[in-house]
C-alpha cells in the first residue's frame, strides 16, 4: 500500500514524509490533489486480496466481507457443531463439538488451502459417542502424523495447516493432564535442623512436560538437599513442624552444578491447607538451604501478627477493636492504640480524671500515650480557665488522664471528652 504521491498533495499532512489530500479552491487558485490509477489500485488490492485469501468470493452488495476475512484468517470466531461436518475457511477459529446426540466426524479441508489455517477443536460433551477428525479424502493429507485423530470428552485439540500436505497438532494440554503420574518416596532431614519425620507421600511428575522425578531414578541419600533431583513440580505429604507441615506442592528450580552436584537452586512451596507460599534459596558455600521466608498476598497481609525470637511469623498488619478502643499492630513490633474516654469529677475541684485501659497490651515499658481534650461535655469553669492535660500512672495495660483548671471550681457532674493515642511495641 502507499500514500498519495501525485501532484498537488498536502505535504507532511500526517507527519514528516506522510502526504495527504487537499481540497481545491478555484476562487483562490488552489488546485485539488490529483488522483491516479496506481493509488486506487493499491487500495483495491489491499482490501480485496485478504478477502480472497480467506476463500471468500467478492460481492459488491456485501459490506462485511473484510471483517469476515479478518475473523477467518485470525481464527477468532467460534462455531458450534453437533453433526458430521466438512470444515472450511468459515470454521477457522474455535470449533465447539457436542457429540451427545451421536458420533461426529469432522473432515478437514486440503492442507494446501491456506498455510497456517488453524482450528481449535473443543469437545463439550461427556457422552460415550465418538468424535473423530479426518483429512480430505482426495488430498492424501496426514493429521498429526496419522490418518485420523480422536477427540476424547473434554479434550481440546489445536490443528495447524502446514500449507502442503499435513495438519500439525500444535498443543493438547489434556494429553499432559491425563498422562500417568509417577511416584517416588523421599525422607527429608534438613541440614539446618528442620526435620521431616514422615516420607513425602508422593513425588509426582507431569510426564508430558518432561519435568519432575521419574520413578526409575534413584534419589540422593540426603534428599532434603535435593541433590541430584532435577527441576520440576513435586508434591509433599508434609510431616514437618515448620511451614512445610502440611500437604502441599513444591517448585524446584536448579541452575548450574559443580563437581559435588551443588549449584544455584531455590524452592517455592504452597501449603495446601493454609494457601500460604514460602520461598527458600540455597547457600552454595554452606551447602544448605536458607530459612524459608513467606510471600505475602492480599490474603495474608492483614491478619494475626506473631513472632518467634524477634522474627515475624504471621501477617504484616493486625487490626482490632473492643470496648476500650481500637489498635493496630505491625509485624516489626510497632503498636498503636486509639481511644476516647470521659473525664469526670471525682471530688477534687481542681481536676477531672479517668483511667484508660488500652485496647491491646503493650510490651514492657514501651507505652507512650498522649491525650487531648475537646469541647465535648460540660464543665463549670470557662474553657479559657482549663490549663493542661496530663497522662500519669502509665503501665503496659492502662494510664490515668487528668484535666486541670486554674480556678479550682470544678463541680459535681462536670465532664469533658478526651481523645487518646498510645504508641509503643507489642514485642
N, C-alpha and C positions, 0 to 999 in steps of 0.2 A: 504494500500500500504506500501511497505517497501523499504529500500535501500539494496543493495547487502551486504550479510553477510557471503559469503563463504570464503574459504581460499585464501590467496594471494590478498586481497583487497588493495586498496590505502587508508590507514587510514587518516581520517580527511581531505579528499580532498576538501570538500565543507564547512569546518568549524569543530569545535570540535564535535566529535562523528558522523560526516557525511561522511561515507566512500564512495569511488567511485571505478571505474575500473582502471586497469592499463594494458598497453601493455606488452607483454613478449619480452624478448631478449635472444634467445638461446645462442648466442655467449658470452653474459655476464653472462649467468646462471640465468637470472631473469625470473621466471615463470609468465605467464599471470594470471589474476584473473579468478578463477574457476566459472563456471556457475552452476545454479541449477534450477530444475523444479519449486520450490516454488517461485523463483523470477519472472520467466516468467509467471507463473500462476497469480501472483498479478498484473502484468502489463496488461495481457489479460483481467482479470475480471474488473479492474478499468476502462478500456475503453469500454468493451462490455456491462456491466450492465447498465450504463446510456443510451446507445443506445436502449437496450431492454426496459428499464424503460419508455422511451419515445414512446414505441409502434412501434419501427422500427425493421424490421427483418434484421438480419446481412447478409451482402452481401460483399464478399471478393473483388468484382470488383468495388465497390463504395468507394471512398476515402473521402467523406464528411459526413459520417453518424454521427460522433461525433459532428461535427458542427451543423448539423440539430437537433440532440438531445438536445444540449445546448439551441438552439433557442426555441425549443418547451417547454422545462422544465422551461426556464426563462420567457417565454411569451413575447419575444421581437420582434417577427415578425409581419408583417401586411398582412392581406388578404382582398381583395375587393370582395364582393358578391352582386348579384342583382337578385337571384332566390332562390327557396326553396333549402335548403342545410342541410344535416346532418353533424354537426360539429364533428371533430375528433381531435386527438392529433396534427395533422398538422395545425389546425386552431388556436392553442393556441396563445395568444397574442391579438393584436388589430384586430378586425373584423369590416370593414367598409361596411355598408349596404346601398344600393341605391335601394329604392322601387319605383322610378319614373316610372318604366315600369310595375308595378303590385304588388299585395300583395306578401309578402315574409314571409315564415315560417322557422325559424331556429330550428332544433331538436338537443338537447344536447345529448352527449354520456352518458352512465350509470355513475352515480356519483362515483361508486367504481372503475372506470377505473384508476384514478390516484388522490390521495388525494392532494388538493392544486392546481389542474389544474384550470387555470384562463382564462376567456375570457373577454376582454373589448370591448363591442359591441357599436359602434357609428353609429347612423343613420345620413346619409349625405344629404338626400333629404328633401324637404318640401311639398311633394305631399300629397294628401288625402288618399293614399293607406296605408294599414296596414303592420306593422312588428310585428310578434309575436314570442316568444321563448317558446318552449315546451320541456318536458323531453322525454327521450326514452320511447316508448310505452310499452315495456316489463319490464322496470326496476321499475316502480312504484315510481320514484323519485319525490320530490317536487322541485318547482322553486320559490325561495323567499317566501316559506311557502305556495304556492298555486299550481295550476295545470298548469298555463301558465303565461306569462308576456308579456305585450305590450310595444313596444318602440315607443315613440312619435317622431315627427320631431325634429331634433337637440338634442335629448336626448342621454346620454351616460349611459350605464348600465354595471356594473362590476360584474361578477359572479365567485364564487369560489366553487370548489367541496369540500364537507366535507369528501370525501373518503368512504362514506357509502351509504346514500340514499337521499341526497339533494344537491341543488345548492343554495348557500347563496349569497344574493345581498349585496356586500361589500359597495358600495357607488354609489349614484346617485345625483350628485350636482344639476342637472337641476330640481330635485324634490324640493330642497330647494328654488331655484330661482323662481319657479312657485307658491310657497305657497302664500297664501293671505297675503297682507301687512296690518297689523293692525295699526290704527292711534289713536292718543290721542292729547291732547292740553295742552300747558304749557304757563304760563305768567311769564316771568323772571324779577326779581328785585334783582340785585346783592348787597350784604351787603357792598361792597366797593364803592357803588355809581354808578357802571356800570349798567345802566338800559336798559332793553329791552322793548320797548314800545308796540311791537306787539306780539301776541301769536306765539309760534312756530307752523308753518303751519302744520307740520306732524311729529309725532314721530313714526317711522316705526320699525317694528320688523321682523327679519328674523326668522320666526316661526320654521322652520325646525332645526335651530341651537339652539333653546331654549334660546335665549338671546334677550334683548330688553324690551319694555313695552307692556304688554297685555292691550287691550282696555277695559277690565273689571276692571283693577286695579284703585284705587283712588290714585292720586299723592298727594304729600305733599302740605300743604298750601303755603310753600315758596319753590317752586321747583327750584329756582335758586341755592339753596344749594344742590339740587339733593338728599335730604334726603329721604330715603325710596325707591329710584329708584335703581334697580339692575344694575349690569354691563351689558353693551351691546353697540350696534350700534344705533345711533339716527340721525335724520335729522332735521336741524334747518332752519326755514323760515326767519331768520335774523331779522332786525329791530333795532339792537343795533347801537350805534355810534362808538364803538370801533372795534377791529379786528373781532368781530362776527357780522358784519353789513350786511353780505350777506348770501344768501342761502348756506349751507354747511353741513358737516357731522361731528358728534361727535363720539369719542370712549370714553366711561366712564368705568373706572376700579375701583372697590371698594374692599377694604380689610376687615379687621375685623370691627365690630361696637360695640359701648358701649351702655349703657342703654339709651342714648339720641339719638341713631341712628346716631352717629357720628363715623367716622372711617377714615382710610387711603384711599384716593381716589385721582384720577387725571383724567384730560380730555386731549384728543388730538383732535384738531379741524382743519378741512380743509375748507378754504374759496373757494367755487367752482368757483367764478368769477375771482379770482386772483391766484388760486392754491398755496396759502400760507398756511403754517402749524403753529399752535400755540399750546403751551403746558402750562397747569397750574396745580399746585398742591393745596392741601387743608391743611390749618393750623388748626389742631385739637384743639389746645389750644384756638385760637381766634374764632374758628367756622366760618371761612370764607375762600373763595377762594383767593389764592395769585394772584398778577397781572400776566397776560399771558405773556409768552416770545415766541419769534418767532424762529422756526427751520430754519436753512439755508441750502440750497442745491446749486447745480451748477447753478440753475435757478435764484437765487436772491442774491448770494454773491456779484456779480458786478452789479451795478445799481445806482440809485439815493440815496445818503445818506441823512438822515434827522434826526432831533432830537426834543424832546419836554421836556422842563425843564431839559436839560442836559443829557437826556437819549436817546440813539439811537433808531430811529423808522423806519429806512429804510434799505438799503443794507449795506454791510460791506465795500465795496470799490466803489468809483466813479471815473471814468476817463473821461477826455475830452480834446479837443484842439481847438484852434482858431488862428486868425492871430497873437496873442501875444505869443503863445507858447502852452505848454501842462501842465495839472495839474492833481494831484491825491489827492483825499480826502479819509480819513478813518473814520469809524464810531465813533472812540473815539475823533474826532475833529481835528486830525493832518492833515495838508495840505502841499503839496509840489508843487511848480511851477517851470517850466523849460522853458528857452527861449534863443534866440540868437538875438543880435542886432548889428548894425554897428555904432561905434563911429565915429563922423565926426568933421572936422574943422569948428568952428563957430566963428572965428575972434580972438581967443586967441592963440598966438604962443606957449604957454607953456602947452596947454592941448587940448585933443579931448574929446567930451562928447555926450551923448544922454540919453533921458528918456526912461525907460522901464515900460510899463503898464502890470501888471500881467495878465495872462490868467484867473485867478479867484481871487476874492476879499478875503482878509484876515479879520479875526475878529480884533477888536480894538487893535492896538499897539502890534501885535504879529508877524508881518512880519520881517524876518531876512534874507535879500538877501546877496549873495556873488557873485563876478564876477571874471572872469579870461579871459585875452586877449591872443590871439594866434598870429600866423604869417600871418593870412589872412588879406588882404588889402594891402595898400601901404602908407608908411609914409616917410617923408623927413629925420628925424633923424635915425641914426643907431639903430638897435634893442637893442644894449647894452646900449644906452642912454635913453631908456624908463625906467622909475623908477617904480612907484607903481600905482595900480588901486584902486580907492575908490568908495564906494557907499554912496551917500548923499541924503538928502531930502526924507527919507523913509516914506511912508504913507501906508495906508491899500490897496491902489489901484496901486501905482507906486513908482518909485525911479529914481534917476539920477546916471549914471555911468560915471566916469571921468578917463581918462588915462593921466598921467603926463610924462614930459620929463625934464631932467636937462640941456638941451642945448637950450631950448626956440626957437626952429626953426621949429615947425610945420608950415605947409603952406597950402594954399587953395587947396582943393582936397584930402588932406590926409585922410585916413580912416583906421580903424582897427576893426577886428571882435572880438566880446566879447560874451562868454557863461555865462549864469546866472542860479543860483538855489536860490530859496527863500523857507524857511521853516517857519511854523507858525501854526496857528489854523484857522479853518473856523467857529468855535463857541467857 
